[in-house]
Amino acid sequence: MIEFNLKKNKKVYFSSDNHLGAPNHKDSLVREKFFVSWLNKIKSDAQVIFLLGDLFDFWFEYHYTVPKGFTRVLGKLSELCDSGIKIYFFTGNHDYWMKDYFKKEIGITVIKKPTEFKINNKLFFIGHGDGLGPGDLKYKFLKRIFRNPFFIFLFRINYSWFGIPLGNFLSRNNKRLSGITEKFISKEKEMIYHFCKKKLKSSYYDFFIFGHRHLPLKIDLGNNSTYYNSGDWINHYTFIVFNGNNCEIKYFKVKS
């Protein structure tokens, strides 16, 4: 478990699912600029920022190569880290294949599985959210393959001019296979909800915070425990803020 307390007038922010690079460079750049504007807005009171995965639609680190582009967001994240803001990056199903570039070049802590945090005596369980809960067996099978160290090794020894286009192609199929339906039907249809309820049987958490779902969600789990989903930066432009006592979903107003 990772523990920290908030300083006076400081907050924690959660964001996920930007999918930068998709569907094309032009549209992605517009959304990247919106996200950088949001980072500029929160930097005055942010103590910690959690990026909950799928910042990129595809990201893969070769030994000496990373995907080109994204200079605005990478530069802004570097600036925030240099200013003393702590940033945690939870890898998603589209950018799981991170190595040490973000840690060495930017100072971001990369985490590859859901993790417990204790913030101001509140217990959090935080992650990206893909593959959690019942069902979705086809995606879970493919997830085991894509995250297998041998598969990653085979992909990394390919030339980047071949691997990156192939990765972008697989990423588009990943969307279709990951079981995301951008519509809320009921909490009983939400796989992460069932995961949270099961997790509560063995450990208590005040807040479960996930991404992946592409919908801003707040679902009561009973016994003063709540599941929040941060939404996305494609359709909703939402994020979660923790003020030391409570969490709240907020919307970033983008310029049309």
Order of alpha helices (4+ residues) and beta strands (2+ residues): beta-beta-alpha-beta-alpha-beta-beta-beta-beta-alpha-alpha-alpha-alpha-beta-beta-beta-beta-beta
